[in-house]
Amino acid sequence: MSESSLTILSVLLVTLVALAGGRVLLRTRAGQNPGYFRFTTALYLVLGLALGGQGFGLAGPELLHNLEPVKELALGWIGLLFGLQLRWTHLRRFPAVFFRVLLLESGLSLLAVGGALWLVVSRFFPEALEDPVSAVAVLAALGAVSSPTATALAAVAGGRVRHRLARLAHFTTSLDPLLPLVLFALAAGYRHPAGGGAWAALEWVAASVLLGLILGLLFYSFARHRHNERELTLLIIAFAVFAGGVASYLALSSLFVTVVLGSTLTNLLPAGERVFRILVTREKPILILLLVLTGADWRIGSAAGASAVILLLAAYLVARSVVKTTVMALASRARSADLEPGAWRGGLALLGQGGMSVALLANCQLLFQGESESTIVTVGLLAVICAEFFSARAARAALFMDSADREDA
């Protein structure tokens, strides 16, 4: 079978898996375990791993290279979806204390996870990574990202919710990828094949912002006219693939470029909510596509030793959990936050990692190569899987009042 035929059949197979799996991605068990999150992330990653070179070898390096436009589509979709949330007229409705908590939590998460990982690398594995600065930066960015999925699942499970805490937690988990995305773009510029370094990182981030702005204005010039849903969907797909392709050609973060594109569009286009709704309603199959392709390109065997992965994963999980729970505990004591009794447990709602975390690692696979990429992706995907095991229950424990809290309320 020719390579082109195999590529087409692989796209159809992965699309079938995505469409079928999208119906069960966020199901919950009714009755005895409300809010329980099925371990779908691990399931689709393992499925991709089985299809890739680490498994049956159905998706080899050449085929995965041919499928990169599909991965770019998924990254562009997720980047647009996040960027469209950055509408200034919507964000200004939230109290100022929410932004202070967001910046404190996201910034300290970057510093704490990055510092812990740097200590492990410099102390135990100084020669294990080709570029430890970029590797630590990417994992620190990943550690600062939270997912609103766990809080959403917990909120529909029934019980008495801490509504003010739930609102703060949802705001924080929805927007805290912003600083990590900037750091990831800096890491991509720092290792740029045309010439890296600190100054080059700033230049390439500026180029990414400029590219996103230009594409956002171009998208606006088309989308401001009347379109039905099918036409708007095709326009989104075209721009997601085009933006990802241009960013990939320039060795830039396609995720960051499309976030800039989405934020530009949502602040210019009055009908930006229509675009957002289309992205949301088709997000599940897109996420499954990304999970399967990321799993297929996951090179576990080439990671820099099991001991390095285990120690880095342990440092990542501990530092991330400590800083997120501590920041929210401090925020609960601030009068301006005006949170319910027991809100000191709110950090538990920030421990989930979802689609944006996987997207960062998928973008890392496209931009980085070698032992550093293998170690980053292995530690990152294992961390995402670990978070899936407890994030929904942790969010429920944070957001719902127990009997003692109800008496204090």
Disulfide bonds with the S-S distance in Angstrom:
none
